[in-house]
Amino acid sequence: MCAGKGVIIAQSKEEAKEAVADMLSGKSFGDAGLGVVVEEFLDGYELSLFVVCDGIDYKILPAAQDHKRLKDNDIGPNTGGMGAYAPTPLIDDELYKKVEERVVKPTLIGMQKEGAPFEGVLFIGLMIVKNEPIVLEYNVRFGDPECEILMPLLKTPASELFYKAATQNLKNLTIEFYDKYAIAVVMASENYPYGNSKPAEIIIDKNVLDGLENTHISYAGVSLEDGKLYATGGRVLLCIGVGESIQEARERAYLLCGQVHFAGKHFRSDIAYQALKYDK
């Protein structure tokens, strides 16, 4: 597994040569593919960790797991994320400690020494290889689709968390989370991630939707025209379920998926598959 849309994980030399040829010709990613970077493949699993920082102190949020590949069983091209869940049982206290001591603290101390203390949300994309954390990427924002599952789990008001961070007062905040799980399933447009898709009207079975507790929809690639909602391309929306267990949250999210309809919709049916064996 690896992070990032536009990444090709070649299973053979021939596949690698073909992928590079498609990139350099402009066939795969247009002008964005005219520069190619070859990297080592890391055999492990990916985690997303978010740290809210105020320049000095920080709060680590529960780790999430995103699903980058387009199709079930982690096949197909990488995307911006086809679904996620949190918290993940694929990290324990020992691994959290490794990440904090080896990654979080050195990063923030290094930025302080550079005269640029970090304030905001630090996203750390990790690959876990033989229980050792390897940093794939940093970003300075909440991730998508991870943000959509972390917010329902946050018991502390988000406004208070962000205000404390903005005023360098995180040390006086006790951050709390609900003892629950959240899962988000991305519903994508017909041609995602290969190209644009024609607008398609979104129909939601509201009579059934009203009976689905602990679920909601987060919209992304949509537009509203003449009172009708349309899927306009890319990752259209997320169906989110919250539950006492991973299985319960998953069932609710997929029940919600079944009530949302638009031409060409597609989504993964195996979000959180790695975590199910650890479920309570």
FIROBA-238583 format. One record per residue: residue in three letters; y, x, z of N, C-alpha, C in turn. Coordinates in pm, whole numbers, padded with zeros to 5 digits, always signed. Last residue first. Example, Ala and Ser with C-alpha at 12.3 -4.5 7.8 and 13.67 -1.06 7.14 Angstrom:
2
Ser-00225+01285+00708-00106+01367+00714+00003+01290+00787
Ala-00569+01319+00780-00450+01230+00780-00330+01320+00780
//
This chain:
280
Lys-00536-01489+01839-00577-01537+01972-00671-01658+01959
Asp-00632-01261+01579-00565-01381+01627-00624-01428+01759
Tyr-00734-01051+01450-00683-01023+01583-00628-01149+01650
Lys-00799-01146+01206-00911-01105+01291-00866-01071+01432
Leu-00549-01187+01089-00626-01302+01133-00742-01263+01227
Ala-00409-00977+00981-00391-01005+01123-00486-01111+01176
Gln-00449-00969+00711-00493-00853+00790-00492-00883+00939
Tyr-00334-01206+00619-00481-01192+00616-00529-01077+00704
Ala-00072-01283+00596-00123-01253+00731-00273-01232+00734
Ile-00121-01473+00305-00025-01408+00393-00084-01399+00535
Asp-00271-01573+00090-00338-01491+00193-00241-01419+00285
Ser-00172-01690-00133-00243-01778-00040-00305-01703+00077
Arg+00147-01649-00283+00024-01591-00233-00040-01686-00132
Phe+00268-01864-00546+00280-01800-00416+00144-01743-00375
His+00467-02027-00795+00347-01954-00755+00373-01881-00624
Lys+00584-02278-01020+00583-02217-00887+00454-02137-00866
Gly+00607-02412-01260+00588-02268-01264+00580-02202-01129
Ala+00810-02671-01143+00734-02617-01256+00728-02466-01249
Phe+00769-02749-00799+00856-02723-00914+00774-02652-01021
His+00732-02881-00475+00685-02877-00613+00798-02840-00709
Val+00602-02889-00152+00713-02843-00235+00663-02823-00378
Gln+00388-02935+00006+00482-03047-00011+00600-03012-00101
Gly+00243-02705+00037+00183-02812-00040+00275-02930-00065
Cys+00399-02560+00211+00394-02519+00070+00339-02631-00018
Leu+00329-02687+00449+00463-02708+00394+00467-02669+00247
Leu+00078-02581+00481+00092-02726+00466+00228-02759+00406
Tyr+00150-02315+00517+00084-02353+00392+00080-02505+00373
Ala+00270-02325+00771+00345-02274+00657+00283-02319+00526
Arg+00058-02422+00927+00180-02501+00912+00261-02456+00791
Glu-00125-02212+00910-00162-02346+00861-00037-02430+00838
Arg+00024-02008+01036-00016-01996+00895-00049-02133+00836
Ala+00042-02095+01297+00165-02075+01219+00134-02072+01071
Glu-00233-02092+01359-00158-02216+01364-00030-02205+01282
Gln-00295-01817+01330-00364-01917+01249-00285-02047+01245
Ile-00137-01699+01524-00113-01666+01384-00174-01773+01294
Ser-00036-01945+01768-00123-01839+01719-00088-01811+01574
Glu+00153-02131+01808+00108-02058+01926+00016-01943+01889
Gly+00392-02114+01532+00282-02168+01610+00246-02081+01728
Val+00581-02200+01246+00579-02135+01377+00468-02198+01459
Gly+00639-02143+00900+00568-02213+01005+00568-02132+01133
Ile+00824-02178+00605+00807-02108+00732+00739-02198+00832
Cys+00863-02102+00276+00808-02205+00364+00766-02136+00494
Leu+01140-02001+00089+01035-01961+00182+00994-02081+00265
Leu+01229-01984-00262+01242-02033-00125+01127-01981-00041
Val+01232-01812-00494+01308-01937-00488+01333-01982-00344
Arg+01269-01515-00627+01204-01574-00510+01287-01697-00471
Gly+01355-01591-00965+01327-01497-00858+01245-01561-00748
Gly+01523-01909-01035+01462-01780-01067+01440-01694-00946
Thr+01615-02157-00968+01687-02086-01073+01634-01946-01100
Ala+01519-02475-00893+01477-02336-00881+01539-02260-00998
Tyr+01752-02725-00791+01678-02656-00896+01640-02515-00853
Leu+01820-03048-00671+01798-02908-00637+01710-02843-00743
Lys+02074-03284-00754+01936-03239-00765+01927-03088-00737
Gly+02338-03357-00765+02259-03406-00654+02113-03367-00657
Asp+02432-03211-00982+02424-03358-00989+02332-03416-00882
Glu+02275-02927-00864+02347-02985-00977+02322-03136-00983
Leu+02236-02641-00687+02247-02785-00671+02333-02840-00783
Ser+01992-02376-00700+02126-02430-00727+02121-02581-00713
Val+01816-02087-00569+01830-02229-00603+01974-02262-00637
Gly+01675-01857-00432+01708-01870-00573+01715-02014-00618
Ala+01670-01966-00139+01726-01842-00193+01770-01863-00338
Tyr+01614-02142+00171+01636-02139+00026+01702-02009-00018
Ser+01364-02207+00397+01483-02124+00374+01497-02106+00223
Ile+01231-02482+00569+01244-02412+00441+01372-02332+00442
His+01008-02517+00852+01135-02537+00782+01135-02455+00654
Thr+00818-02638+01131+00827-02582+00996+00969-02602+00945
Asn+00756-02783+01362+00766-02637+01366+00758-02573+01228
Glu+00575-03055+01211+00653-02995+01318+00651-02843+01308
Leu+00573-03271+00964+00535-03132+00985+00626-03069+01091
Gly+00665-03520+00900+00559-03510+01001+00515-03369+01029
Asp+00846-03488+00698+00896-03534+00827+00791-03521+00938
Leu+00686-03432+00479+00759-03324+00543+00808-03363+00682
Val+00607-03678+00388+00508-03594+00455+00578-03485+00535
Asn+00847-03769+00283+00773-03857+00376+00666-03779+00452
Lys+00927-03567+00108+00996-03583+00235+00919-03670+00334
Asp+00815-03356-00090+00756-03479-00039+00812-03506+00101
Ile+01051-03234-00314+00990-03217-00183+00940-03352-00133
Ile+01105-03072-00615+01074-03200-00553+01002-03173-00421
Ile+01330-02902-00813+01246-02893-00695+01230-03033-00634
Glu+01346-02836-01161+01383-02921-01049+01280-02909-00936
Ala+01410-02515-01288+01312-02622-01270+01350-02704-01147
Pro+01537-02290-01532+01560-02373-01414+01459-02488-01408
Lys+01314-02039-01658+01398-02155-01683+01419-02233-01554
Ser+01335-01701-01543+01262-01826-01561+01360-01939-01587
Asn+01331-01348-01628+01398-01472-01588+01309-01594-01615
Gly+01057-01130-01533+01174-01170-01610+01232-01300-01559
Tyr+00866-01040-01349+00872-00980-01482+00999-01014-01558
Pro+00780-01124-01102+00903-01045-01109+00928-00984-01246
Tyr+00860-01451-01226+00889-01346-01128+00766-01258-01109
Asn+00819-01667-01389+00810-01535-01449+00841-01421-01353
Glu+00836-01896-01211+00723-01875-01302+00709-01731-01350
Ser+00948-01813-00877+00959-01878-01007+00852-01827-01103
Ala+00777-01838-00557+00852-01769-00661+00853-01847-00791
Met+00779-01879-00221+00745-01949-00345+00836-01895-00453
Val+00659-01698+00052+00758-01704-00056+00701-01783-00173
Val+00603-01791+00375+00537-01778+00245+00644-01797+00137
Ala+00610-01672+00702+00688-01719+00588+00612-01691+00460
Ile+00530-01735+01038+00484-01689+00907+00571-01752+00799
Ala+00538-01649+01381+00603-01714+01267+00551-01651+01138
Tyr+00426-01716+01713+00415-01643+01587+00486-01721+01478
Lys+00540-01679+02057+00485-01752+01944+00477-01660+01822
Asp+00703-01666+02297+00566-01616+02287+00493-01695+02179
Tyr+01037-01586+02205+00935-01686+02233+00797-01625+02215
Phe+01213-01313+02354+01152-01377+02238+01052-01482+02284
Glu+01515-01163+02478+01392-01239+02497+01345-01302+02367
Ile+01696-00893+02610+01660-00970+02492+01524-01035+02513
Thr+01948-00848+02819+01802-00859+02825+01760-00950+02710
Leu+02225-00638+02802+02158-00755+02745+02007-00744+02763
Asn+02361-00412+02861+02369-00522+02957+02306-00650+02906
Lys+02335-00247+02645+02267-00207+02768+02267-00319+02872
Leu+02503-00342+02448+02362-00383+02445+02289-00348+02574
Asn+02770-00304+02398+02731-00354+02530+02586-00399+02534
Gln+02947-00270+02177+02882-00157+02245+02841-00195+02388
Thr+03019-00488+02035+03112-00445+02141+03052-00334+02227
Ala+02814-00537+01862+02945-00508+01804+03044-00455+01907
Ala+02609-00600+02039+02598-00481+01955+02734-00439+01901
Lys+02703-00837+02147+02681-00723+02236+02672-00593+02155
Tyr+02697-00990+01913+02826-00963+01979+02812-00843+02072
Phe+02427-01006+01857+02514-00937+01763+02649-00903+01825
Leu+02336-01148+02085+02279-01019+02048+02374-00941+01959
Glu+02484-01384+02065+02502-01296+02181+02450-01155+02151
Ser+02389-01491+01828+02532-01459+01839+02558-01364+01955
Ala+02125-01545+01890+02154-01437+01795+02301-01394+01805
Pro+02021-01605+02220+02107-01647+02109+02143-01528+02020
Thr+01681-01530+02283+01820-01495+02312+01907-01541+02196
Lys+01458-01586+02127+01499-01681+02231+01643-01656+02273
Leu+01339-01552+01811+01441-01498+01901+01488-01605+01999
Leu+01181-01670+01627+01115-01615+01745+01214-01566+01850
Pro+01343-01737+01413+01283-01846+01492+01216-01799+01620
Met+01408-01465+01326+01508-01551+01387+01447-01670+01464
Leu+01180-01360+01204+01224-01306+01333+01322-01400+01403
Ile+01154-01487+00962+01051-01512+01065+01092-01458+01201
Glu+01371-01411+00813+01343-01554+00823+01233-01586+00924
Cys+01356-01133+00806+01459-01198+00886+01425-01345+00913
Glu+01151-01078+00618+01128-01059+00761+01230-01132+00849
Pro+01149-01093+00335+01146-01216+00413+01131-01200+00565
Asp+01432-00917+00397+01392-01048+00348+01254-01030+00285
Gly+01574-00738+00674+01495-00750+00553+01466-00895+00519
Phe+01905-00672+00781+01778-00740+00802+01705-00749+00669
Arg+02027-00336+00716+02038-00483+00710+01905-00541+00755
Val+02005-00073+00613+02100-00109+00717+02132-00258+00709
Asn+01698+00111+00583+01802+00025+00529+01890-00019+00644
Tyr+01469+00369+00497+01565+00310+00590+01650+00210+00512
Glu+01120+00423+00424+01259+00395+00387+01339+00350+00508
Leu+00884+00528+00526+00898+00511+00383+01044+00497+00343
Val+00762+00729+00779+00878+00652+00734+00882+00649+00582
Ile+00458+00685+00937+00528+00763+00835+00640+00676+00779
Pro+00267+00692+01234+00375+00630+01157+00441+00727+01060
Glu-00083+00685+01264+00036+00769+01269+00145+00705+01182
Asn-00326+00559+01232-00249+00530+01353-00129+00623+01372
Lys-00385+00627+00967-00468+00677+01077-00392+00672+01209
Val-00074+00539+00882-00190+00609+00826-00265+00674+00941
Ile+00156+00304+00819+00072+00352+00928-00056+00408+00867
Met+00477+00320+00700+00337+00316+00661+00257+00376+00775
Leu+00780+00135+00748+00678+00230+00794+00546+00211+00721
Gly+01119+00102+00730+00995+00068+00662+00892+00175+00692
Ile+01357-00003+00941+01271+00114+00917+01142+00064+00854
Phe+01687-00104+00959+01553-00140+00913+01477-00013+00884
Leu+01928-00164+01192+01859-00057+01122+01718-00103+01088
Val+02218-00338+01223+02073-00355+01215+02013-00243+01131
Gly+02476-00173+01414+02428-00276+01323+02277-00287+01330
Glu+02601+00145+01415+02617+00014+01477+02572-00091+01375
Phe+02553+00487+01464+02517+00368+01388+02532+00242+01472
Pro+02801+00739+01460+02706+00658+01537+02680+00526+01468
Ala+02887+00986+01319+02877+00853+01257+02775+00770+01332
Gly+02878+01249+01390+03005+01180+01408+03007+01042+01346
Glu+02637+01363+01388+02712+01371+01263+02848+01304+01274
Lys+02541+01287+01632+02581+01427+01615+02662+01448+01487
Gln+02473+01024+01571+02578+01051+01668+02631+01193+01653
Met+02263+01070+01398+02384+01007+01346+02501+01026+01442
Gly+02076+01181+01576+02125+01258+01462+02253+01202+01404
Ile+02028+00962+01741+02092+01083+01797+02150+01169+01686
Leu+01902+00793+01558+02029+00752+01618+02103+00871+01679
Thr+01672+00950+01493+01763+00899+01389+01899+00867+01448
Pro+01543+00998+01739+01599+01108+01660+01698+01064+01553
Lys+01479+00718+01811+01570+00803+01890+01626+00921+01809
Val+01307+00635+01590+01427+00564+01632+01525+00655+01704
Val+01099+00845+01561+01183+00793+01452+01314+00736+01504
Arg+00961+00930+01784+00964+01017+01666+01065+00974+01560
Glu+00993+00731+01979+01020+00870+02013+01037+00958+01890
Glu+00930+00490+01839+01055+00504+01913+01090+00650+01936
Val+00677+00545+01735+00788+00516+01644+00921+00536+01715
Lys+00531+00583+01972+00540+00690+01872+00660+00667+01780
Lys+00559+00330+02089+00616+00447+02155+00631+00563+02057
Tyr+00414+00170+01911+00557+00144+01932+00625+00268+01990
Leu+00163+00283+01960+00226+00304+01830+00376+00274+01836
Glu+00120+00197+02224+00115+00339+02191+00187+00368+02059
Asp+00128-00081+02204+00230-00011+02282+00236+00138+02248
Asp+00042-00152+01855+00026-00165+02000+00133-00083+02071
Ile+00017-00335+01557+00088-00231+01631+00069-00258+01779
Leu-00103-00550+01451-00140-00420+01394-00063-00305+01456
Pro-00022-00796+01526-00113-00727+01618-00155-00589+01567
Thr+00320-00874+01471+00192-00833+01415+00107-00763+01521
Pro+00502-01176+01548+00477-01033+01562+00340-00999+01506
Ala+00528-01232+01193+00561-01155+01312+00530-01242+01434
Tyr+00494-01205+00835+00467-01269+00962+00506-01176+01076
Ala+00570-01284+00490+00567-01195+00606+00530-01276+00729
Gly+00592-01267+00129+00566-01336+00255+00556-01235+00367
Met+00650-01111-00082+00594-01244-00111+00560-01322+00015
Gly+00897-00889-00178+00825-00945-00064+00780-01086-00092
Gly+00994-00792-00408+01082-00781-00293+01018-00837-00167
Thr+00687-00641-00531+00799-00734-00538+00895-00705-00424
Asn+00454-00460-00732+00530-00478-00609+00649-00570-00634
Pro+00201-00620-00939+00317-00533-00916+00380-00558-00780
Gly-00148-00660-00835-00028-00694-00911+00088-00602-00874
Ile-00291-00722-00509-00297-00673-00646-00171-00719-00719
Asp-00361-00812-00244-00272-00698-00270-00296-00637-00407
Asn-00493-01047-00227-00573-00925-00216-00494-00800-00253
Asp-00271-01232-00445-00366-01221-00335-00444-01090-00343
Lys+00022-01068-00595-00092-01159-00591-00180-01135-00469
Leu+00235-00885-00567+00258-01019-00619+00145-01116-00589
Arg+00291-00691-00268+00227-00713-00397+00232-00860-00437
Lys+00406-00701-00009+00486-00663-00126+00422-00701-00259
His+00441-00854+00274+00338-00846+00171+00407-00824+00037
Asp+00531-00726+00599+00565-00787+00471+00446-00771+00376
Gln+00511-00768+00938+00442-00713+00821+00477-00795+00699
Ala+00714-00663+01218+00667-00762+01122+00587-00691+01013
Ala+00769-00600+01564+00734-00552+01430+00679-00665+01345
Pro+01039-00727+01755+00894-00725+01726+00867-00684+01582
Leu+01316-00491+01785+01261-00626+01766+01111-00618+01737
Ile+01476-00287+02014+01374-00291+01909+01315-00432+01903
Lys+01807-00212+02072+01700-00305+02105+01604-00311+01987
Tyr+02017+00055+02199+01950-00018+02093+01846-00113+02151
Asp+02321+00250+02250+02198+00185+02293+02139+00103+02178
Ile+02516+00355+02066+02458+00434+02175+02322+00377+02215
Gly+02558+00188+01854+02615+00323+01848+02560+00414+01954
Asp+02410-00036+01887+02554-00047+01915+02625+00088+01912
Cys+02146-00192+01694+02208-00075+01757+02357-00100+01781
Val+01831-00322+01651+01972-00359+01663+02041-00253+01748
Val+01580-00252+01433+01642-00204+01556+01789-00244+01553
Phe+01271-00345+01298+01416-00364+01299+01471-00328+01436
Leu+01007-00255+01087+01062-00251+01223+01214-00258+01214
Ser+00724-00340+00912+00870-00342+00909+00920-00349+01052
Leu+00439-00167+00783+00505-00244+00887+00656-00236+00869
Glu+00141-00130+00588+00287-00125+00599+00337-00213+00712
Tyr-00143+00085+00609-00082-00048+00604+00065-00036+00639
Gly-00285+00326+00389-00270+00269+00522-00218+00128+00511
Asp-00252+00590+00206-00356+00490+00227-00349+00440+00370
Leu+00002+00678-00006-00038+00674+00135-00135+00559+00156
Phe+00047+00890-00277+00001+00758-00234-00049+00766-00090
Glu+00335+01082-00346+00201+01075-00290+00168+00931-00250
Glu+00530+01008-00642+00512+01034-00500+00365+01024-00460
Val+00759+01055-00895+00616+01052-00864+00599+01092-00718
Val+01012+00878-01052+00979+00961-00937+00830+00943-00907
Val+01207+00855-01344+01077+00831-01280+01058+00928-01165
Gly+01450+00682-01524+01423+00792-01432+01299+00760-01352
Leu+01441+00450-01663+01453+00574-01742+01442+00699-01656
Gly+01442+00206-01543+01316+00279-01546+01322+00411-01620
Ala+01687+00091-01575+01653+00135-01440+01525+00218-01439
Asp+01694-00003-01834+01759+00126-01806+01722+00181-01669
Gly+01380-00172-01804+01506-00149-01874+01563-00011-01842
Phe+01132-00172-01687+01247-00201-01602+01380-00177-01670
Ser+00937-00160-01904+00908-00215-01772+01033-00260-01697
Lys+01051-00052-02140+00973-00175-02147+00957-00241-02011
Gly+01169+00190-02148+01254+00077-02114+01180-00055-02111
Ser+01019+00408-02177+01055+00339-02301+01152+00224-02276
Leu+00968+00478-01919+01058+00564-01996+01101+00499-02127
Met+00783+00273-01846+00911+00291-01778+01011+00366-01867
Asp+00567+00311-02016+00637+00182-02018+00774+00192-01952
Ala+00492+00570-01937+00536+00546-02075+00615+00416-02084
Val+00411+00520-01673+00526+00607-01698+00582+00585-01838
Ala+00188+00357-01722+00301+00306-01644+00427+00387-01669
Glu+00020+00533-01862+00067+00411-01928+00190+00354-01856
Lys-00028+00725-01665+00037+00764-01791+00096+00642-01862
Ala-00162+00567-01475-00035+00632-01440+00042+00671-01566
Glu-00391+00497-01612-00299+00391-01572-00162+00448-01537
Glu-00503+00752-01634-00467+00678-01755-00367+00566-01723
Lys-00552+00816-01369-00456+00896-01445-00409+00821-01570
Ser-00563+00515-01164-00626+00622-01241-00517+00699-01315
Gln-00415+00333-01030-00550+00355-00980-00625+00464-01056
Ala-00077+00340-00933-00176+00363-01038-00312+00394-00976
Ile+00155+00137-00838+00047+00211-00772-00066+00224-00872
Ile+00493+00132-00897+00363+00112-00959+00261+00199-00886
Val+00782-00029-00786+00683+00075-00760+00551+00037-00826
Gly+00943-00241-00811+00957-00137-00912+00860-00023-00893
Lys+01008-00290-00464+00986-00345-00597+01013-00237-00700
Gly+00855-00140-00182+00959-00139-00283+00920-00201-00415
Ala+00591+00057-00036+00705-00035-00029+00786-00031-00156
Cys+00231+00035-00053+00356+00110-00059+00471+00012-00066
Met-00119+00084+00000+00000+00000+00000+00124+00088+00000
//
